[in-house]
Amino acid sequence: MDKEKNNTQTQVKEVTMDELKNIITDGIKEILPDMKSEILKEVKRDVKDVKSDTDEEKINKSADFIRKVCLGQVEEKAIDSSDTSFGHTVPTELADFILTKKDKISKMRKLAFVFQLSGDFQLPTEGAGVTAYWVAENQEITESNPTVSKKNLYDYYLAARVLIPRKLLNTSAYNIVNFIGELCSRKLRDTEEVAFVAGDGSEKPTGLRGASLGTLAQAGAEFSYDDLVDLFYELPEQYRQNAVFMTSSAGMKLLRKLKDNNGLPIFDVRDQTIFNRPVFESADIPANLGAGTDETEIFFFDPWYYWIKDGEKMFVDTDKVISKLQTELVVAEAVDGVYTLPDAGKKLTAVK
């Protein structure tokens, strides 16, 4: 039995693509006469008034179309029903991938303290502290009145909604629902990053720029090494160890070009640091501030004190809008963010 099987396998011959096309072509040539006669019968029965091509010409063109289909020579485009193909159509299709843009790089979610909790959350924060006194013998200790403040975080919903035509879903070679869902999730990440940096706290997170950080202004007409040193030491020592610099693209240019008083660049290109602290660029810090619209800001802060609360993680939901032959896709999340301790950050303004 095995010998017969082996003999059968040895008789199988590999056929190349060109040979296969020739075989199909020869087959089509053999059946064309019969096809012509059958098509001619249909044309004579159904076509009453031929204004241009004769029946024989139509048959030849139809046979030629069929041959091209079999050989894969027909372009993948819609063919008008009035065309000589007698209404045969090959639907227009998207490729099996879609060229996508790159998103801006989010920074805050990666640097911040992130936790998940549904509903409103109140974070108690230290307010006025306690004062300690040196006390002489038989002297009354002065009273201290410590206070506690709070930071509120809510569930602010961020959402994107798209209506997808049923026709597109049925004719596309690409998974349109997945693609649009990905577009929505990317846009949600982009939009929340804007809020984490520049949000005003109105039905959205309060951004870093909206935090009540201590500020100092650039001293001279041009940004200098001394300005950066002042910013660094304006932040209390206990917060410097984990602090980072963050600025706009314009601020990054200034930092990369900045030299110390000995004429040496202070930006370490090996690990992207200044004074051994990381430097981050944010597209959401404006570079057109000030009267001359040529000023920007540089932040030096401990990012752990920016808290992000995920009230509901990102979700995707779809539903049919049958009256319009559409599919509704919604991507949403509930999130809030706030800088919880203003003492842990400083801002240099009027930088240019």
C-alpha positions, 0 to 999 in steps of 0.5 A: 500500500505504501509503495502504491502511495509513494508511486502516486506521489512521485507522479505529481508534477508541480505547476508554475503560475504561468503554466496554470494560466496557459491551462486556464486559457486553453480551457477557455478557448475550448468552451468559448464557442459554446459560450458564444452560442449560449450568450447569443441566444440570450442576446437575441431573446432579450436585446430588442434594440442594439444601437451601437455594437452588434450582437456578435461584438457584444458576445466577443467582448463578454467572452473577453471579460470572462477570460480576463476575470479567469486570468486575474487581469481585471482591475479591482474597480467598480464597472458601470452597469452600462459597460460592455461587461453586462453589469459584471462588477468587481467591488472597489476595496480598501487594501488589507492595511491602512496607513496611519499617522503617528500620535503625539507622545503622551507624557503625563499618564506615564509619569503621574500616580494613577489609580482606579476608583469609581465615583467622587474621591476626596484626597485630604492634603496637609494645609497649615502645619504645626510650629515647634517652639523653644520653651523657657522654664515655666513659660506657656507653649504657643498654640498651633492650629494645623489645618487639612485641605482636600483635592476632589477628583470626579468621573469626567466622561470623555467619549468619541462616537462614529456612525459607520455605513453598513455598505462600508462594512460589507465592501471593505477588506479591512476590519473597519470597526477595529480601525475606527475603534483604534482611531477613537481610543488614540484620540481619547488618549490624545485629548486626555493628555491635553487636559492633564497638561492644560485642562481648566478643571471645568468638566475635565481634569485640572492640568499642570498649567492650572495648578497653583505652583510657585512661579518666577520669571526670567530675569533678563531679556534672554534666557540664561543659565542663571535662570535655570539654576534659580528654577532648580533651587526654587524647588525645595530640596526634598522634591528635587530627587524625583523632579523632572523638567517639562517645557514646549518645543520652543523651550526645548530648543532653548535648553538644548542651546543653553551653555553654562558660564564656562561656555559648555552645554548643560544638556546631556544628550546621552540620557536627555537630562539637565542637572541629572534630572530628565527633560520632557517636551510637551506639545500642550505647553504653549510657545506663544505666550506673553506680549510678543507671543514668543514666550513659553514656560518651563516646569520643574516638578515631581510628577508623582504628585499629579494624581490621575483617577480612572473612574471607568477604564476605556471601553468600546460599545457598538449598536445598530442604527437599522433605520439608517443602515448604520453601525454606531460605535462609541469609545469612552472612559471616565477620568480626572486628574489634579496636581495634589501638592503645589509645593512639589512644583515650580514654574519659570515664566516669560521664557524666550 
